[in-house]
Amino acid sequence: MELCPPTLRDVLRARRVVRRFLSPTPLINYPALDAALGCEAYVKHENHQPVGAFKVRGGLYLVSQLGEAERQRGVIAASTGNHGLSLAYAARAFGVPAVIGVPEGANAVKVQAIAALGAEVLVFGADFDEAREHVEELAAGRGYRYVHSGDEPALLAGVGTLALEVLEEQPEIEVFIVPVGGGSGAAAAAIVAKSIDPAITVIGVQAAGAPAAWHGWREGRSVTLPSVHTFAEGLATRTTFALPQRVMRELLDDFVLVSDDELRGAIRLYLERAHTLAEGAGAASLAAALKLRERLAGRRVALVLSGGNITVGQLRNALAAEHDAG
């Protein structure tokens, strides 16, 4: 059965649920960042969410919509971290059992936080997609409600509340730049932005070492890569997700790739100019803005800082990269 993308009306419904649990996150303009970018940039601080990432919005709305039988059976999902955190947080809020499958070597900060929220953590596979395939088998065999990290209309509706908050606070935004792993964030932002004003430009950004969604968007087909190579686990998906891809192909204006070095540079720039901590995926929108500096000159730009769950090791590597470059 083909999934139907959410509408702006669905996002407004989701906001009623999300606001019961979450306050709007800050939207801040930093003149020091503006100087580096040559535009008027507003950072949407999803690193201030209680789980340190934007996906919690979608998890809360999805779990709120489950029937009683589904809640009793519990939910299960695969994640490199932030989707699992989202679902674990929402499951705790609604008293629902949760099982989260993560790949070997997953971000330890995120895995520890998932367990602290009361979810059962299963470690399986070399990457997200191997963990996902294992979780899908468990869901089918044990009756859990499987929650895909992108192909869920309720997740997109919940995540769309982010863009709604941005435009309510700063209605003159001309450009959204949104990180893409599976694409739920960019798809949701595009639904909201284009519904409010079709002239708003929405740009997705993905790691050059994990370009499945980028290829899918450009080529109009499903894509599965044999492997991915990026430290930014929030962007490290090998396969395209059908629902976000459908929305992005219709509504996304552009899609760019950034290198791991550019992501590390953006992490450092957030520290230096905005005194804030971003994980690799969270820094992607800033990395893209630096790459698109000439195109964005003089415009009002929303940078979605999607998450701040960076490990100490990742932060050290980002800072060491600056030293090596010098």
Rosetta blueprint (number, residue, H / E / L):
1 M L
2 E L
3 L L
4 C L
5 P L
6 P L
7 T L
8 L H
9 R H
10 D H
11 V H
12 L H
13 R H
14 A H
15 R H
16 R H
17 V H
18 V H
19 R H
20 R H
21 F H
22 L L
23 S L
24 P L
25 T L
26 P L
27 L E
28 I E
29 N E
30 Y L
31 P H
32 A H
33 L H
34 D H
35 A H
36 A H
37 L H
38 G L
39 C L
40 E E
41 A E
42 Y E
43 V E
44 K E
45 H E
46 E H
47 N H
48 H H
49 Q L
50 P L
51 V L
52 G L
53 A E
54 F L
55 K L
56 V H
57 R H
58 G H
59 G H
60 L H
61 Y H
62 L H
63 V H
64 S H
65 Q L
66 L L
67 G L
68 E H
69 A H
70 E H
71 R H
72 Q H
73 R H
74 G L
75 V E
76 I E
77 A E
78 A E
79 S L
80 T L
81 G L
82 N H
83 H H
84 G H
85 L H
86 S H
87 L H
88 A H
89 Y H
90 A H
91 A H
92 R H
93 A H
94 F H
95 G L
96 V L
97 P L
98 A E
99 V E
100 I E
101 G E
102 V E
103 P L
104 E L
105 G L
106 A L
107 N L
108 A H
109 V H
110 K H
111 V H
112 Q H
113 A H
114 I H
115 A H
116 A H
117 L L
118 G L
119 A L
120 E E
121 V E
122 L E
123 V E
124 F L
125 G L
126 A L
127 D L
128 F H
129 D H
130 E H
131 A H
132 R H
133 E H
134 H H
135 V H
136 E H
137 E H
138 L H
139 A H
140 A H
141 G H
142 R H
143 G L
144 Y L
145 R E
146 Y E
147 V L
148 H L
149 S L
150 G L
151 D L
152 E L
153 P H
154 A H
155 L H
156 L H
157 A H
158 G H
159 V H
160 G L
161 T H
162 L H
163 A H
164 L H
165 E H
166 V H
167 L H
168 E H
169 E H
170 Q L
171 P L
172 E L
173 I L
174 E L
175 V E
176 F E
177 I E
178 V E
179 P E
180 V L
181 G L
182 G L
183 G L
184 S H
185 G H
186 A H
187 A H
188 A H
189 A H
190 A H
191 I H
192 V H
193 A H
194 K H
195 S H
196 I H
197 D L
198 P L
199 A L
200 I L
201 T E
202 V E
203 I E
204 G E
205 V E
206 Q E
207 A E
208 A L
209 G L
210 A L
211 P L
212 A H
213 A H
214 W H
215 H H
216 G H
217 W H
218 R H
219 E H
220 G L
221 R L
222 S L
223 V L
224 T E
225 L L
226 P L
227 S L
228 V L
229 H L
230 T L
231 F L
232 A L
233 E H
234 G H
235 L H
236 A L
237 T L
238 R L
239 T E
240 T L
241 F L
242 A H
243 L H
244 P H
245 Q H
246 R H
247 V H
248 M H
249 R H
250 E H
251 L H
252 L L
253 D L
254 D E
255 F E
256 V E
257 L E
258 V E
259 S L
260 D H
261 D H
262 E H
263 L H
264 R H
265 G H
266 A H
267 I H
268 R H
269 L H
270 Y H
271 L H
272 E H
273 R H
274 A H
275 H L
276 T L
277 L L
278 A L
279 E L
280 G L
281 A L
282 G L
283 A L
284 A H
285 S H
286 L H
287 A H
288 A H
289 A H
290 L H
291 K H
292 L L
293 R H
294 E H
295 R H
296 L H
297 A L
298 G L
299 R L
300 R E
301 V E
302 A E
303 L E
304 V E
305 L E
306 S L
307 G E
308 G L
309 N L
310 I L
311 T L
312 V H
313 G H
314 Q H
315 L H
316 R H
317 N H
318 A H
319 L H
320 A H
321 A H
322 E H
323 H H
324 D H
325 A H
326 G L
